[in-house]
Amino acid sequence: MASEEKPLVVVTCTAPVNIAVIKYWGKRDEDLVLPINSSLSVTLHQDQLKTTTTAAISKDFTEDRIWLNGREEDVGQPRLQACLREIRRLARKRRSTGDEDPPPLSLSYKVHIASVNNFPTAAGLASSAAGHACLAYTLARVYGVDSDLSEAARRGSGSACRSLYGGFVEWQMGERADGKDSVARQVAPESHWPELRVLILVVSEAGRGGCLGRWKRPVAPCGCRAAAPRTVPSPPGWATSVVGGTAVPLPTRVAYTFDAGPNAVVFTLDDTVPEFVAAVRHCFPPESNGDKFLKGLPVRPASLSDELRAALDVDPTPGGVKYIIATQVGPGPQTLDDPHAHLLGPDGLPKPAA
C-alpha cells in the first residue's frame, strides 16, 4: 500500500566554496557547460565560507520562487532552470525504476528556495560555485535523488560541480559530446594535508589597481582554447611572491592564485601563517579595522624578522587589503537536521531576519 504524500517537505543543506589551482579556462560547449580542460580545486572549510540553502515543496505552492540573501530573484534565470530540470529529470528516472524509499511527492508540486552566504557578496569571492552546488545538493535531497549531481551543478555554474566534494577535487573534462563523462571526483579527502592553510586577501576597491592588481595576467577569451594545452601542464612563474613581488624570503613557503575576482588566495602551512600575516600588515596597513583585519581561524601574533622587514622595502599601501580570511581544507556539502536551521517557515516564505 502506497504511503500518503507529505503536505510539505523542507530540506536545508550547506555547501563550500572551492578554489581552483589548475584553472577551468573556458567551455567547449556553452549549453552543456563542458570545459576545454580538466581542473583541480581545493574545497575550503564551511566554518569560514559556505552557502546555506533551504528548499521546500508543497501542494499549496502556486509557482516556483527563489530568494537569495533575503531578496527575491527571478526564478526563470536560465541556469537555475537548467539545474531544476536536471534534478526533476533524475527524480522521474528514479521513480520509474521503483527505487523509492521515502513517500513520493508529486513532481508537479512547486518549489520554494532560499539561499544565503556567510560571507559578504561585496567581497568579490567566488560564490556561484557554492550557491549552485548547494542548490543541486538540496534539491536532490528534497526529491530523493541519490545519483551523481555533477551535471545538475555544472549546468548552474561550471565550477559548482567541484563544490560537491570535500578535500581536493578534479573536474574531468570528459570526451563525450553529451557531457556524461564530464564529472567531478574527489582526488583526496580534507584529511590528506591537515597542515595546509588558505588565506584569502580581500582587496578594497582602492587596492585593485595596485600591487595585488598587477599579479593578474589577462588572457584574451579567444585565446583560451589555444593557451590551455600549453599553460595547464606547465604554468608559468608569474611572480616571485605574494606581496607585490617583494617578499623575497617567502616564495618557497607560500603559493598563490586568484579567485573569480581580484582577491589573492594564498596557500601555505600552519606554522608560516603568522609571519605571512605580519608581512601583509606591514605592506598593507589596515586603515580603520585593525581588530577586524583577520577573520576566520585564529592566528597568533608574530613580529617581522629584521631580514624580512628589510626585504619588504616598499612604500606601504594603507587599506590595500581590506581584510584576510584564514581557513583550511574542508568537507563537502552537509545536510542540516535541525529544523531551526531552515531559512523558510511553515508557509514556505523566508523567515524574518534575526
N, C-alpha and C positions, 0 to 999 in steps of 0.2 A: 504494500500500500504506500503510495507516494506521500511524503511529508508535506504538511501545509507550508505554503510560502511565507516567509517573514515579511511583515509590512515595511520594515526599514532595516537596511544593513549599512553599518558605518565602520570603516576601517581607517586607521591612522598609521602612517609609516614615516620613516626618515631615510634620507639618502645623502651620501657625501659628495663633496667637491673632489674632482681629480685634476692633477696637473700633469700634462704630457711632458716626458723627457725625450721621447722620439715623436716628433710632431706629426699631426694629421694635416697634410699640405693642401688638400682640396678633394674634390669629388670627381669620380669617373662617371657617375650617374647622379644627376641632380634630383630626380624624382624619388629614387630609391635610397638616396643618401649613401652611396657607396664610395669609399675612399680610393685615392690613386696609390696609396701606400699603407702598409701596416703601421701601427703606432703603439707606443708603450707609455703607461702613465703610473703615477703614484697616487693612491687614494689617501686623502687627508682625513684626520680624525674628526668625527662628528661632535666631539666635545667642544670643538672650536668653530667648525664650519659645517653647516648642514642645511638641508631643506626639509621641512615637515609638511606633509600633505594628508589631508583627510578627504576621503571620497565616500559619499552616501548615495544609496539607490533606494527609491521608494516608488510605489504605485501612485502616490499622491503628487509627485513632481510632474509638472507640465512641460518642462523643457530642460535641456542640459544647461548648466550655469557654472561659471568658474570665478573665483576671487583670488587674486594674487596680492599678497602683502596687504590684505584688508580692502582692496579695491576691485570692484567687479570689472572683468575684462571680456573681450569678445570671444565667445566660445567657438565661433566659426573660424578662428585662425587656422589656416591650412595644416600646419604641423601638429597642432593639438588634435584636429580632426583625424589626421593620419594615425596618430597614436591610439585614439579611441576606436577607430575602425579595426585596427590590428588586434587590440585586446578583445574586442567583441567577436572578431573572427575566430580567435583562438578559443574563446569560450564556447562558441557554437560548435567548433570542431570537437572539443572535449565532450560536450553533451551528446553529440551524435554517436559517440562511441559507447555511451552509457557509463563512462568513468566519472561518476559524480558522487562526492562524499556529502557535502552539506546540502540542505534543501535548496533547490534552484530558484533563483529569481528570474522573472521574465526578462529577457534581453531587450524587450521593448520599453522597459522602465527607464526613465531619465536619470541622469547622474548629476549631483552637485559636488563640486570640488573646491576646496580651499587650500591654499599653499602659502607658506611663509618661509623666509630665510632668517637665520640667526645672525646674519652679518649684513651691514648696510649695502644696498644696491649701489649707492653712490661711490662705494669703494672701487668700483670697476672690476670686481672679481668675477671670474667665470661662473655665473650662477645657472646658466641654461642647462649645463650637463647634469648638475644635481637636481634641478627642477624637473626635467623631463624623465630622468631615471626614477625619481620619486613618484612621478605621475604614473609611469608604466607599472612600477612595482606595486603601488597602492591599488590601482585599478585591477591588476591581476589578482590581488588578494580578495577584492570585492567580488569578482566574477568567478573565483575558484580556479584560475588558470595557474598551472604549475610548470609550464613548458618554458623554453628559453625565451627571454624577453629582449634579446639584442635588437631584433628588427623593430619592435614597437618603440623602444627607447631611441634608437638612432633616427627613426623617422621624425622624431621631435627635434632632436639635436644630435648630430653625428657622434660627438664625444660622449654623449649621455650613456651609451652602452658600456663605457668603461667604468661608470659610477655604479654599475650593478654588482660590482665585486669589491672586496677589500684588498689591501695589500698592493701588489704590483700586477698590473693588468695589461694584456695585449689586446688590441682591436685588430683582428686579422682582416686584411683587405679582401680576401677571397678571390675566386676566379670566375664563379658562375655569373651569368648575366642577370639572373633573378635575385642575386644577393643572398641566397640562403646560406652560403658558407662565409659570409662576412659577419663574424660574431666576435663577441668579447669573451676572453678566457683569462682566469687568474693564473699568473705565472708563479707567484709566491705569495704566501699569506702575510698579514701585517706583522706577525711574529718573526719573520725572516731576518729583519735587521732592526732590533729594538733600540739601538743607539742612534739611529738616524733621526734627525730633526729637520723640520721645514720651517723657514721663516719667510713670511710674505711682507715685503716692504711696500706699503700702500703710499703712493705718492700723491701730493696735493696737486691741484691744477697748476700752481706756480712752478712745481718741480718737474713737470713733464717735459720741459724743453731743455733741462739742464743735464747734469752728469748721467742721471738714470736714463733720460730720453735718448742719449747718444748711443746706448748699448744696442738699440734695436736696429736690425739690418733689414730694410724692406726688400721684398721680392715682388716684382710685378705679377699680378694674378695670372697673366697669360704665360708666365714663365714657370709656374709651379710644377706643371706636369714634367717639364724638361729638367727642372732643378732637383726634384725629389730623388730620382735614382742616384744622382751624384752626391747630394748633400746628406741624405739619411744614412747611408753606410759610413760616411766619413765626415761628420760635422766639423766645420772649420773652427779654429780658436778665435772667436770674435773679439774677445778682450781678455786681459790678464787678471782682472779682479772684479769684485762685485761693487766696489765703491769708486766709481768714476775712473777706473784704470789706475788707481794709485796705491792700493793696499798690497804692496809687494810681498810681505811675509805670508799672506793669506791664501794665494791661489791654490796651493796644494792641499788646503784644508777645507775649502768651500767650492761649490759649483752653483751655477745659477741658470735659470731660464726665465721666460716671461709667460704670464697667463694671457687671457684673451685681450687684456687691456695693457696699460703701461706699467703695471706692478711687477717688480722683480721678485722671483721666487728663488730662495737660496736653500741649498741642501748642504748640511754639514752634520758633524757628530755632536752629541750632547755636551762633551767637555769643551768644545770650541765656541759654543753659543755665547757665553758671557763676554768673551773678548770681542767677538764679532759685533755684538750689540753695542759694546762700548765704542767700537770704531765707527759705527753708523751714527751714534750720538755725537761723536766728535765732528764728523763731516757734515751732518745734517742736524744741528741742534734743534730740539723741539722749541717752538715759539711760545706756546702757552699751555701745552698739555703734557708737561713733564711727567705727571703722575699717571697719565693715560697713554703714554707713548708706547708701552709694551702691553699687549693683550695676549690672552691665551695661557699657555704653560708658563709657570713661574721661572724666572731666570735670575740666578744670583748676581749681585753687583760685582763688577770687575773694573780694574783700572788698566789703562793702556800702558804697555811697557814703553820705555824710552825709545827703543828701537822702532816699535810700531808707530809711535807718535811722530817720530822723525820721518818715517816713510809716508805718513799721511800729510805731507807738506802741501796742502791745498787750502784755498780760501773756503771756509765753511759756508754752507748754503742753508741758513735757518729756515726751517719748515719745509725743506725739500722732500723729506719723508714725513708724511703725516703721522703714521704710526706703524708698528710692527706687530704682526700676528704670529705667535710662536705655536707650532703644532707638531704633530708626528704622524706616522703612517697609521691608518685606522681601518676599521671593518667596513663591510658593505652595508646595504640597506637593512633597516631594522623595523619590525612591527611593534607598535606600542599597544600594550594590552590595557593600560589604564584609561577608562572612559573619560577621565578629566583631561586627557591629552587631546581629545577631539577638538578640532577647530570649528566644527559645525555642531549646532544644537539639535535637539529632537525635531525641530521644524525644518531642518536642512539648511538653515541660514547661518552665516558666521556668528559665532559667539561674540558678545561685546568685549572690547579690549579691556584687559585687567587694569 
